[in-house]
Structure formats: structure tokens, C-alpha cells
Amino acid sequence: SYLAGVILEELMRPHNRAAVLVIDPHGEYDTLVEMQGDRRFFADPYRPEVKVVRPGDIKVKVSSLELGDLRYLLPNLTERMHFLLGRAFNRVRRKYGPDKWTRAALLVEIRAGLGDQPVTDPNDDDLEEDPTVGGLVWRVNSTLMDSHLFDDHTGLPLTDLLCPGRLTVLQLNEIAEREQQTIVATLLRRVMRARMDTERGLAPRGGENHLPYPAFVLIEEAHNYAPANAEIITTQILKQVLSEGRKFGVSVGLISQRPGKLDGDVLSQCMTQCIMRIVNPVDQGRVAESVESVGRDLITELPALTKGQAIVAGASVNTPVLVRVRRRLTRHGAEDPNAPERWQQFFSEEDERQRARDNARPADTPERTGRKRIYLPV
């Protein structure tokens, strides 16, 4: 995370002025807002902008979801539920358009059941006696209707998230893991589609899909979005962006302290690697298998790297090089708390005076002396 912060600082300095989106599952990157007041990042008239999107402000427009997203979000679907959901999804997209369908419209199509009878009321319970229909309706209600995350009409506009000279931190730390993965999958799809349509002249200027500049997306804890032993909704779109995105101006950076848990195909498609101290043999083995430019000699050196050292390898350098990471210009947001310092602070005079004030009896509270306090009018 510290190295990532340094890279982000360099991307936002005047000689780059990048358009950057940071996927922040732990809420560690909000300290980057300090760049906005640091003259070292200024160049008239350029001033970097850092925008932090809090978990409560994140919205996913339901029509941006694919059928695979819905199947991933809705728990424990039976085969009949899979069939019914697929048919309802296809019908609602045909009827309202791929970008305009709503949750209520999806429920109407689900409530039509496995037959062909029309249903127009989303609250019609007649067909819910069928356990497949009732179970699927319950899952849609509990996952999509009762969530603050999903909305029929509002999402995160790409032009708000990505703009040259702007770094957007998307904080996902209060959002469930499956919903985090859905957010990342939909955003990567939208960014990729927007860049492809813009480059091909298919996106009207000012439209939702018009993104006329390259974009860089940095994903923290990448093994949660492309795990080694499972195929989840983010894995495939990550593979597509890593293999095809560069020619459309979409770049992705992946951060993981456990490369052994990261999908090998995803890791192997990263063109440049910054490798820091790795002790775990499983993690070392995954790096050796997936990164062609890192030989066995370098792997054996990884446990000996000290704090702040990294090996940079891949397409950006002719040969792997050992580098020392500079100090950050902004505060590091992922520092562990200094426990002894916090314990000592508990006994400071200021803290003790504050506790005394907090525990003091209010002035109008009668003392428990066995006598009754009498209040006389003035």
C-alpha cells in the first residue's frame, strides 16, 4: 500500500496529470486528499483533485448488471430459479431496453412464473405459491430491493470518477464482499465499453459512454477480485482488461500481499511487476510460475529484501532492477496503531482531566446523601 501511494502521487504530479480510480476495500487511501493542498503537486494552473466516494454514496444502477451478476448476487439458486431468472432478465431487457429496466419490472416478469400468463402488478402474490417463483422473488427483494447500494435510475457517472488530473478513491470497506466484487465488475465493464465505443466513434460526445481519455484503475487486495481457486464475476473482466485494455487506453494495477492467492492467468498478464519482500513459499512459487522475467535467482533473494526495497521487472525495464521506494509526500493511511503509545496516552494529564469532566455529576443532579434537595423559585 505504501508503494502504491508513491505511484499514485507520481501519477498525479504535473508531468502526468492522470485519470485514476482506486478500489479501496479498507479505507486506506483517503489521506491522498493532502495532495490538493501540497504545492509540490502544483503547476499553474494545474491543481490535482482527489475525490473520496464513501460507502454510503456508492450506487449501482441495476440496469448495469448482467445476468451473471444477478446469479452471483442471489444466494443458493436452484436450477429452476436459474432458468426463471434468465428468462425474466431477457424479457425485461427486450421490453424496456438494456439500460432502462428496473427492479420492479424484473419482479413483474419473475411473478409471471413458469407459464406465459401476463402479470402487471409487481405486488401480485397469486403466483408465489410456486416455490420457485416465491423463492426467487424473496431473493430479489432481500438482495436488490432492500439494499441502499442498488438503484433503478442512479449510478456512478464515469466522467465523475475518471477525469485527467483527478484521483477518485472508491471506499468499499463497509460493503459485503460479493457486493464489492459486483461493484468492481460493473465499473470495469463500463470503463472498458466506454473506451472501446469512444475510440471507435460509437459514443456520442457528452453521452454516458463517452470517455475520451485513457484511464488507470488501481485495485487493492486484488486476490479478492481474481482468486486463484475460484472463478468469480470479476475474474473474467479483469482478464479481458489486462489482455485487451491497453490498446483502448485502459490500464489496471493490482496490489496483493498474497500473490499465491491470485489467479495465475491474471498475474501473468501484468506487464510490469514491483515485487517486495516475500517469505511464503506458495507466494514465491506463484510469482516464479506467472512472471517470466523473474528467474529462480531473484526468487531466492525476495526474503532478504528490507523495508522499502523492491524488485521492478517486466516490460518497463530491460532487466530486473532493485530499487528503494522514496518516502511518501502524503501520509500513509494504512499504518498500524502504536499500541504502547496509545496506552501511555490514557494516563496523560489531559486525558485524565477529560475523563474527570465526562464523569462529573451534572450541577442540577441531587446528591445521594439521604436528604431531599428542595428547589425554591427565584
C-alpha positions in Angstrom: 0.0 0.0 0.0 2.9 2.4 0.7 4.4 1.7 -2.7 1.0 2.2 -4.3 0.7 5.5 -2.6 4.0 6.7 -4.0 3.0 5.5 -7.5 -0.3 7.4 -7.2 1.5 10.5 -6.1 3.7 10.4 -9.2 0.7 9.8 -11.4 -0.9 13.0 -10.1 2.1 15.2 -10.4 2.1 17.9 -13.1 4.2 15.8 -15.6 1.4 13.1 -15.6 -2.0 14.6 -14.5 -3.5 11.1 -14.8 -7.2 10.0 -14.6 -7.1 7.4 -11.8 -9.7 5.3 -10.0 -8.6 3.5 -6.8 -10.6 0.5 -5.5 -10.0 0.8 -1.7 -11.6 -2.1 0.3 -10.1 -1.0 3.6 -10.5 2.8 3.6 -6.7 3.4 3.5 -6.2 5.9 0.6 -8.3 8.9 1.8 -5.1 10.6 3.0 -4.2 11.3 -0.6 -6.5 14.3 -0.4 -3.5 16.1 1.1 -2.2 16.4 -2.4 -4.8 19.1 -3.0 -3.0 21.4 -0.6 0.6 20.5 -1.3 2.4 22.9 -3.6 4.7 20.1 -4.8 1.8 18.9 -6.9 1.0 22.3 -8.3 1.8 23.8 -11.7 -0.1 26.8 -12.8 -3.0 26.4 -13.5 -2.9 22.7 -12.6 -4.0 21.5 -9.2 -4.7 17.8 -8.6 -8.2 16.9 -7.5 -8.8 14.0 -5.1 -12.3 12.7 -4.7 -13.3 10.2 -2.0 -16.5 8.3 -2.5 -17.7 6.9 0.8 -19.5 3.6 1.0 -22.9 5.3 1.7 -22.5 7.3 -1.5 -21.9 4.4 -3.8 -24.8 3.5 -6.1 -25.1 0.7 -8.7 -27.7 1.2 -11.4 -29.5 -2.1 -11.7 -29.6 -2.0 -15.5 -25.8 -2.0 -15.5 -25.9 -5.6 -14.0 -25.5 -8.6 -16.3 -27.4 -11.9 -15.9 -24.2 -13.3 -14.4 -24.1 -10.6 -11.8 -27.6 -11.3 -10.7 -26.9 -15.0 -10.4 -23.8 -14.3 -8.4 -25.6 -11.9 -6.0 -28.7 -14.0 -5.4 -27.9 -16.8 -3.0 -28.5 -20.6 -3.4 -30.5 -20.6 -6.7 -31.9 -23.9 -7.8 -31.8 -24.9 -11.5 -35.4 -23.8 -12.0 -34.6 -20.5 -10.4 -31.7 -20.0 -12.7 -34.0 -20.7 -15.7 -36.7 -18.4 -14.4 -34.3 -15.6 -13.7 -32.7 -15.9 -17.1 -36.0 -15.7 -18.9 -37.2 -12.8 -16.8 -34.0 -10.9 -17.3 -34.1 -11.4 -21.1 -37.7 -10.4 -21.3 -37.3 -7.2 -19.2 -34.3 -6.1 -21.3 -36.2 -6.7 -24.5 -39.3 -4.8 -23.2 -37.6 -1.7 -21.7 -34.1 -1.7 -23.2 -30.8 -2.9 -21.8 -30.2 0.4 -19.9 -33.7 1.2 -18.7 -35.2 -1.8 -16.9 -36.0 -1.6 -13.2 -36.2 -3.9 -10.2 -40.0 -3.7 -10.2 -40.1 -4.6 -13.9 -37.9 -7.6 -13.2 -40.2 -8.7 -10.4 -43.2 -8.5 -12.7 -41.5 -10.9 -15.2 -40.5 -13.2 -12.4 -44.0 -13.2 -11.0 -45.2 -14.3 -14.4 -43.9 -17.7 -13.2 -43.0 -20.5 -15.5 -46.1 -20.0 -17.7 -46.9 -17.3 -20.3 -49.7 -15.5 -18.4 -49.2 -11.7 -18.2 -48.7 -10.1 -14.8 -48.7 -6.3 -14.5 -48.7 -5.8 -10.7 -45.3 -6.3 -9.1 -47.1 -7.0 -5.8 -49.3 -9.7 -7.1 -48.9 -12.7 -4.8 -51.1 -15.2 -6.7 -48.2 -17.0 -8.4 -45.9 -17.0 -5.4 -47.5 -20.3 -4.3 -45.0 -21.8 -6.7 -41.9 -22.3 -4.5 -39.6 -21.4 -7.4 -41.3 -18.1 -8.0 -41.7 -17.3 -4.3 -38.1 -18.2 -3.5 -36.8 -16.1 -6.4 -39.0 -13.1 -5.5 -37.8 -13.3 -1.9 -34.1 -13.3 -3.0 -34.6 -10.4 -5.3 -36.4 -8.4 -2.6 -33.8 -9.1 0.1 -30.8 -8.5 -2.2 -31.8 -5.7 -4.5 -34.9 -4.0 -3.1 -33.8 -3.8 0.5 -30.2 -2.6 -0.3 -29.1 1.1 -0.4 -26.5 0.1 -2.9 -28.8 -0.7 -5.9 -30.9 2.0 -7.6 -33.2 2.0 -10.6 -32.1 5.3 -12.0 -28.8 6.4 -10.3 -25.3 5.1 -10.7 -21.8 6.5 -10.5 -21.2 8.5 -13.7 -17.8 7.6 -15.3 -17.0 11.2 -16.0 -17.3 11.9 -12.3 -15.0 9.0 -11.4 -12.4 9.5 -14.2 -11.0 12.8 -15.4 -7.5 13.9 -16.2 -6.0 15.4 -13.0 -8.5 13.7 -10.8 -7.9 10.7 -8.5 -11.1 9.1 -7.2 -10.9 6.8 -4.2 -13.8 4.3 -4.1 -14.1 3.2 -0.5 -15.7 -0.3 -0.2 -14.8 -1.0 3.5 -18.4 -1.2 4.8 -19.8 -3.2 1.9 -20.2 -7.0 1.8 -17.6 -8.9 -0.3 -20.0 -10.1 -3.0 -21.4 -6.6 -3.5 -17.8 -5.3 -3.6 -17.0 -7.7 -6.4 -20.2 -6.7 -8.2 -19.3 -3.0 -8.0 -15.8 -3.7 -9.4 -17.1 -5.9 -12.2 -19.7 -3.4 -13.4 -17.2 -0.5 -13.2 -14.5 -2.3 -15.2 -17.1 -3.4 -17.8 -18.4 0.2 -18.1 -14.9 1.7 -18.4 -13.8 -0.9 -21.0 -17.0 -0.4 -23.0 -16.8 3.4 -22.8 -13.2 3.5 -24.0 -13.9 1.0 -26.8 -17.0 2.9 -28.0 -15.2 6.2 -27.8 -12.2 5.0 -29.7 -14.4 3.5 -32.4 -16.5 6.7 -32.7 -19.7 5.0 -31.4 -20.1 7.1 -28.2 -21.8 10.5 -28.7 -19.9 13.4 -27.2 -21.2 14.1 -23.7 -23.0 10.8 -23.5 -22.8 8.3 -20.7 -20.3 6.2 -22.6 -18.1 9.0 -23.9 -14.7 8.7 -22.2 -12.2 10.5 -24.4 -9.0 9.9 -22.4 -7.0 6.9 -21.0 -7.9 5.6 -17.6 -5.9 3.9 -14.9 -7.6 1.7 -12.3 -5.7 0.5 -9.2 -7.2 -2.4 -7.3 -6.1 -3.1 -3.7 -6.4 -6.7 -2.3 -6.6 -8.0 -5.9 -6.7 -11.6 -4.8 -10.3 -10.9 -3.6 -11.3 -10.0 -7.1 -9.3 -12.7 -9.0 -8.8 -15.6 -6.6 -6.6 -18.5 -7.6 -9.0 -21.3 -6.9 -12.4 -19.9 -7.9 -14.0 -18.1 -10.8 -16.0 -15.1 -9.7 -17.6 -12.3 -11.7 -14.6 -10.0 -11.5 -12.1 -12.6 -12.8 -13.1 -12.7 -16.4 -13.5 -8.9 -16.9 -10.0 -8.5 -15.3 -8.5 -10.9 -17.7 -10.2 -9.1 -20.6 -9.0 -5.7 -19.5 -5.4 -6.9 -18.8 -5.2 -8.6 -22.3 -7.1 -6.0 -24.4 -7.4 -2.8 -22.4 -4.0 -1.3 -23.3 -4.9 -0.7 -26.9 -8.0 1.2 -25.8 -6.2 3.1 -23.1 -7.4 1.2 -20.0 -4.7 0.1 -17.6 -5.1 -1.8 -14.4 -2.7 -2.1 -11.4 -3.1 -5.0 -9.0 -1.9 -5.0 -5.4 -1.7 -8.1 -3.2 0.3 -9.2 -0.3 -0.6 -12.8 -1.1 0.2 -13.5 -4.8 -0.2 -17.2 -4.1 -4.0 -16.4 -3.7 -4.1 -14.5 -7.0 -5.2 -16.1 -10.3 -2.2 -17.2 -12.3 -3.5 -16.0 -15.6 -4.3 -12.6 -14.2 -0.9 -12.3 -12.6 0.9 -13.4 -15.8 -0.8 -10.6 -17.8 0.6 -7.9 -15.6 3.3 -6.4 -17.9 5.4 -4.8 -15.1 5.8 -6.2 -11.6 7.0 -4.4 -8.4 7.9 -7.3 -6.1 8.7 -6.7 -2.4 9.7 -9.0 0.4 8.1 -12.4 0.1 8.8 -15.2 2.5 5.9 -17.6 2.0 7.0 -20.5 -0.4 3.5 -20.6 -2.0 3.6 -16.9 -2.8 7.2 -17.3 -4.2 6.1 -20.2 -6.4 3.2 -18.3 -7.8 5.5 -15.4 -8.8 8.0 -17.8 -10.3 5.3 -19.5 -12.4 3.5 -16.4 -13.6 6.2 -13.8 -14.1 8.5 -14.8 -16.9 11.1 -12.1 -16.3 11.7 -13.2 -12.7 14.1 -16.1 -12.5 14.9 -18.5 -9.7 17.9 -16.5 -8.6 15.7 -13.4 -8.0 13.1 -15.5 -6.2 15.7 -16.7 -3.6 16.5 -13.0 -3.0 13.0 -12.0 -2.1 13.1 -13.0 1.6 16.2 -10.8 2.1 14.7 -7.6 0.8 14.4 -4.9 3.5 11.6 -2.4 4.2 11.3 0.0 1.3 13.2 -2.2 -1.2 11.5 -3.7 -4.3 12.5 -5.5 -7.5 11.0 -4.0 -10.6 10.7 -6.4 -13.6 8.8 -6.7 -16.8 8.2 -4.6 -19.9 9.1 -1.3 -18.4 12.7 -2.2 -17.8 15.3 -4.1 -19.8 16.3 -6.2 -16.9 15.0 -6.6 -13.3 16.4 -3.9 -11.1 16.5 -3.4 -7.3 15.0 -0.1 -6.2 14.4 1.8 -3.0 11.0 3.3 -2.7 11.1 7.0 -1.8 9.2 8.5 1.2 5.6 9.5 0.6 4.7 13.1 0.3 1.3 12.4 1.8 0.5 10.5 5.0 0.3 6.7 4.7 -3.3 5.7 5.6 -2.5 2.0 6.4 -0.2 2.5 9.4 -0.8 0.1 12.3 -1.7 1.9 15.6 1.2 2.3 18.1 -0.4 0.4 21.0 2.1 1.3 23.7 1.8 5.0 22.7 -2.0 4.8 22.9 -1.8 3.1 26.3 0.6 5.8 27.7 -1.7 8.5 26.3 -4.5 7.1 28.5 -2.6 8.2 31.6 -1.7 11.7 30.3 -2.9 14.7 32.3 -5.1 15.9 29.5 -6.9 12.6 29.1 -7.4 12.2 32.9 -8.9 15.7 33.1 -11.2 14.9 30.2 -12.4 11.7 31.9 -13.0 13.6 35.1 -15.1 16.1 33.2 -17.0 13.3 31.5 -17.7 11.5 34.8 -18.6 14.7 36.7 -22.1 14.8 38.1 -24.3 17.4 36.4 -24.8 20.6 38.5 -28.6 20.0 39.0 -28.3 16.3 40.0 -29.2 15.9 43.7 -26.5 14.2 45.8 -27.4 10.9 47.3 -27.0 11.9 51.0 -30.3 10.7 52.3 -31.7 14.2 52.2 -34.0 15.7 49.6 -32.9 18.7 47.7 -35.5 21.5 47.6 -35.6 24.0 44.7 -37.0 27.4 45.6 -38.3 29.8 43.0 -36.1 32.9 42.5 
